Amino acid sequence: MSPIRSIPATALAVLVVASGLTTLSAGAASAEPTLPQPMCPPATASAGVQYYDQDLWAQEESLTGSIIAGSFPGVTIDNHSWYASYEGAPSKLGVNTFTVQLTNGDTRTSSIVCTVDVKADVTLDPSLTVSRIDATDRYAEAVKISQATVPAPATAPLVYIASGEKFSDALSGAGVAAQRSAPLLLSSAKSLPQVVSDELARLKPTDVVVLGGEDTVEPAVAAAIKAALPAATITRIDGFDRFEVSRNLISHPTFGATSLSFVAVASGRVFPDALSGAPMAPVLLVNGLQTAFTAEEKAILDTRGVNGIALLGGENTISRELSDSASRLWVGKTVRIAGANRYFVSSGVARFAFAKPSTTVDTVYLATGVTFPDALSGAVLARKSGSPIMLTTKDCIPIDTAHKITMLGAKKIVILGGTASVSTAVEKLTVCSP
């Protein structure tokens, strides 16, 4: 469609298009190149369901899109160097009418009127089977998940131990443990819980890897592990800070990632985004507020044959500058999985990593998005069955999460954790209101 310009009334022509009404300058089109016509979203949408790959325009020209009239609550326009897209989840029920404009930085513009009817139509199939893995505390919960991952009488040659009090070291450990199909157990800083000692005795590993420095898992814990497993070799992987621990673990020649062909990058300052990434890939923790990758981070990603990088989280956790740095360093290999909150990121990871053509996912694991232990320990079990871990609120399943469960074709939901973190309302498949 030609641009809208200020011209004499005698030169105006009116062009009616399917999604709106616009004016066209008959003379201007021949004087200078026209801008591409903006694209509207689909005419119907579901409240609370996030847009993915929904272009406003896609052409190699420096253009900027914006909403100049009306509104589309919950949705914004994200402008990139060579495309613009609709981002977010529609939140206002009913008919939303708004005008979208493109500009190239000079006086040329083009616009279109869009109408989207937003409905509250997301429900879950009541025939879904719902079960729960829970225990008295996070340490016993990790043991129960371990028992489901490695049922008796089977044993495990390798086990990882991380702090159940601080999330940082366990975030990287969950992705590596999942890749190696090795249980991830939790310990308090000062002592090894008896239930964990008993599980180590059952699993009979020949190697136990302790994650983090002595300030997070004290020497007394390592001594208790040795007492429970006299013949086992205990290896501690630590570092100056959580970021060095992450790098040291991922790159460890014996107990690190088995492959870094695809790696998730998440902020080490917060835990939610890395939780969902762990069943998908090894997770490299970075300072998400930094503007570029450090030399040490680049060295790991450049020397281990990385063919794909997923940045987990929006710009509040992974800065735009860091994302741009990744796109420049690893051209064509980088994707950001983002959303308005941790639940959108979680469901986005499930869509990206587990929604494959002509395949379905039998089971989806749900864990609280408020605390970290249940999802961390569950990463190994989820990866074993090719399943995602998706985060939920305590009393209802976020709408976009419910939509993705249906999209994946899941038949079962397994809740990780007790009713104090995920209530019986989630067992009853209660979907959050828009």
N, C-alpha and C positions, 0 to 999 in steps of 0.2 A: 504494500500500500504506500502511496506517495505521502510525503510529509505534509503536515498542516502548516500553513504560512499565512501571514497577513497580506491579503491581495484585494484588489477591487472586487466589489460584489458581482460585477458583470463577468468576472473570470472564474467565479466559484462553480464547482461541480460537486454534487453530493453523491457519495458512494455508500451504499448500504451493504454491510458484511454480516456474516452469520452471527458474530458475537457482539456486534455493536454498530454504531453510526459514527462516521468520521467525515471530515471535509478534505477535499483534494484540490491542490493547485494545479491547473492544467498547464500553466506556463513554467512553473518552477521545475517540474520534472525534467524538462529538456535542458535546463540551465545547469543543473548539478546533479550528482548521483543521489538516488533516493536511499533512505534507510530501510532495512528490512522491517517487515510487519511484526510487532510483538505477538507472542503466542499466549493465549489464555490457558489457565488450567482446565481440566475436564469440567464439564457442566455440572457434575454432581460430585460430592465428597462426603466423607464420614467425619463427624466431629471427633477430634482427638487422634486421628490417624495421620501420621507424618507424611509429607510429600518426599518422594525420592526421585531423583533424576527428572524433575519436572522443569523443563527448560522454559525460560521466558524468551530467550533467543540463543542461537548457537551459530556464530559466524565469526571468522577471524577478522574482526574489526573492533576497534576500541569504542565500545558503546556502553552507556549506563542506563539501566532500567530503574523506574520508580513508579510508585502509585501516586498519582497527582490529584485524584478526586475519589470520593467514596472511601470505603475501607474494606479490608479483608482480615478481621481480627484473628490473631494467632499466626499469621503468615507474613513473612517479610520477603524482600527481594535481595538476593546475595549477588553482588557484581564481582566477577572475576575478570582476568585479563582478556579472555577470549570467549566467555559465555556468561550468561546471567540465569539464575534459577530461582524458583519459588522455594522457600524454606519454611519449615514449621508445620504446625497442625491446625487446621481450621477450628475455631472455637465458638463461633457465633452460629447458632442454629437458624435455619431458614435461608432466604435468598440474600446473598451478598453481592452487591453491585459496586464496581470500582473501575477506574480508568487507569490503564498502564501506559506509560510513555517511555520511549527510547530517545536518547540524545547522544550525539557523538562529540559533544564538547563545544560545538559551534552553534549556529542558530538552527541547524536541521534537527527536526524531531519527527517521530511518528507515534501514533497512539491508537489504542483500541479499548472499547468498553467491554468488560467481562462480567458475566453473571454466573455465579456458582451457588447451587442449592445444597446446603450442608444439612445432613441428616444425622440423627442419633440412632444408628442401626447396627452397632457392633455388639454381638452376643457370642457366647461360647456354646458349643454343642453339649447338651446335658449328658450325652453318652460317654463323654471323656471320663476315663478312669483316673481318679485322684488318690494318691497315697502320700505318706509323709515319713521322713527319716528324722527322728528327734531323740533327744537325750536330756539328761539333767543339766548339762553345761556344755560349753564349746569344746572342751577336751573330750568328753564322752561322745559328743556329736561327731567329731572328727574320727573317732574310733569306729562308730557305727557306719560311717561312710566308707571307711577302710574295709570293714567287714563285708559291705556290699560290693566293693570293688574287687576284693580278693577273698572270696568265700572260702571257709574251711572245707576241706583240709589243705587247700593250696597255701603256699607261702610266697614271700616276695624277696628277691635278692637285694633290693634297694629300697630304702625308706628315707624320706626327707622330714626333718623336724624344724619347725619355725615357731616363733613367738605367737602365743595366742592373745598377747596384750598389746602389741604394736603391729600394725599392718604392713609396714614398708617392706621388710625382707621377704615375708610370705607372698607378697604380690608377684614378684618374679619367680619365686619357688613354685607357685601353683602352675604356671605355664610350662615350666621345665618338667616338673613332676608328671603333669598330664601327658606330655610328649613321651616320657619314658615309662608310662603306666606304673609309676611308683607311688604308693600311698604318701600323702602329706599329713603328718600328725602335728599337733600343737602342744606346746608346753608353756607353763608359766616361767617367768624369768629365773626364779630362785630354786625351783624344785620340779621334778618330773612327776606329773600326776600318776597315781597308781594304775588308773585305767589305761594310760598310755604305755606304762611299763609292761602291763599284762599283754597289750596288743603287740608290742615289739617281740615279746617272748613267743607269741603265736605265729607271727610273720616270719621269724627266724632269718632276718636279713643278714647278709655278709658285709654289707656296707650301709652305714647310716651317715647322712649328710646333715650337719647342723648349720642352719642359715642365720647369719648375722654375728655381730661381735659379742664379746663377753658382757657387755652392758645390757643386751637384750635376752641372751640365753647364757646364763652364768656357768662357770666351770663345774659347779655342783650338778647341773643337769647332765653335762657330758659324762661325769663320773657315774651318775645313776644309770645312764644308758649302757655304759661299759659293764656295770654290775649286772644289768639284765641280760646283756649279750657279751659274755666274756670273749668269744671268738670273733666278734665283729670288728671291722675297721671303722673308726669314727673320723670323719673329715669335717672340719669347719671351714665354711666359705664366708669370709667377712670382707670388710673394706672400711675406708675412712668415713663414708656416709652411705645412705641408702642407694645412691646412684652408682657408687663404685661396687657395692655388694651386687647390685643387679648386673653390672658389666662382668664382674668376676664370675658370677654364677653362669650366665649365658655362655660365656666363652671358655668355661672350664673344660679341659680336654677329656676328662673322665665322667664328670657328673653334670656337665652343662647341656645345652640344647643339642639334640641329635642332628638337627638341621635348622639353619636360619634362612632357608630359601624364601620363607615368608615370616615376617616378624611384626608383632604389634608394638607400638610405641605409646606409652601412657605416662601421665604425670605421676611422679612419686610423691607429690604433695597431698593428694587425695586418693581414696581407694576405689570408688565405685566403677570407674571406666575400666580399670584393669581387671576387675572381677569377671566381667563378661568376656573379656578378651582371652582369658587363660585357657578355656577349652579349645579356642581357635588356633592359638600360636604361642610361642614363647613371647614373653612380655619384657621389653626393655624399658626401664623406668628412667625418665629424664626430668629435669627441672622444666616444667611446662611453660614457665614464664620467661625463659631465656629466648633470645632472638635468633640463635643459630645452634647447630649441633657442635658439641665439643670435639676436639681432635680425637679423644678416646672413643667417643660414640661413633664418629665417622669411621674410625679404624675397624671397629667390630663389624659395622654394616658393609664396609667396602671389601673386607677380606674373607667373608664367610658366604659369598655367593648369594647375596640377597636379591631376589627377583620381585619382591612385593613388600610394601610397607603400609600398614594401616595405622594412621594416627587416630587415637581414640579420644573423643571429647571435643567440645566446642572451644571457642577462643578464650573462654575463662580459664580453661585448664591447659590447653595447648595453644600458644599464641599464634596469631596469623603470621607473624614474622618467622616463627619456627616452622610452620607449615609451608610457607613460601620457600624457606631454605631447603626443606626436604624435597620439594618439587623441583628445585634447581639442581640439587645434588644427584637425585635419582629420578631423572626425567622418565615419565611414563610408568613409574613403578609405585607411585605414592597415591594413596586415597585417604581422605579424612572421613571418619564415621562420627557424626555429630548429632546433636539434638538440643532441645531447650532444657533438658534435665537428664539426670542419670538413667531414667527409665527409657527415654527415647534413644539414648546411646546404646543401651542394652538391647533393645528390640532391633535397633539398626545393625548391631553386630550379628544378631541371629539371622536377619535377612541377608546380610552380605556373605556370611560364612557358611550358612546351612541351607539356604533356599536355593537348591540346584535344580536345573531343568530335569524333568522326568524322575525326580526323587522325592521322597517324603521323609520326614523325621518322626520316628515312632514316639519318642519321649522328649518332653521339655522339662527342665528342672527350674523351679522357682525358688528364689532366696530373697530375703529382705535386702532392700537397698540402703538401710540405715546403718547396719553394722557389717563387718567383713568376714568373720570366721566361717560361717556356714558355706558361703559361696566359694571361699578359698579351698576348703577341703573337698568340696564337691566337684571341683574342676577335673580331677582325675577320673572320677566316675562318669561325668558327663562326656568327656572325650572318648572314653572306652566304648560308649554306645553311639558315638557320632551325634551327640545332642548338645544343644546350647544351654547355658545358664542365663536365665532372664530375671531381672530384678523386679520386685513387686513392692507395693505399699503393704502396710499391715492388714488393712481391712478390705481391700479390693484390688483387682488386677487392672493396671493401667490400660486404657483403651487401645493404645498402639500395641502393647504387649499381647492383648487378647486377639487383635487383628492378625498379628504375626503367628500366633499359635495356630490359628485357623489356616493361614496361608501355608504354613509348613506341613499341614496335614497330620498333625500330632494326634495320637490316640491316647496318650497317657501324660499326666502331669505328676511329677514328684516334687513335693515341697521339702526343702531342706531347712530344718529348724523347728522349734516348738511353737506353740500357739502364742507365746509372749512376743514373738517376732513376726509371725505370719498367722493370722487368726483363722478360726474355722469358717469365716465368711469367704476367704479365698478358697478353701476346700469346696465350698458350695458354688464356686465359679462366679462369684459376684464381680461384675465389671464396674469400674469407677464411672461416675457420671461425667459427662463432657465438661 
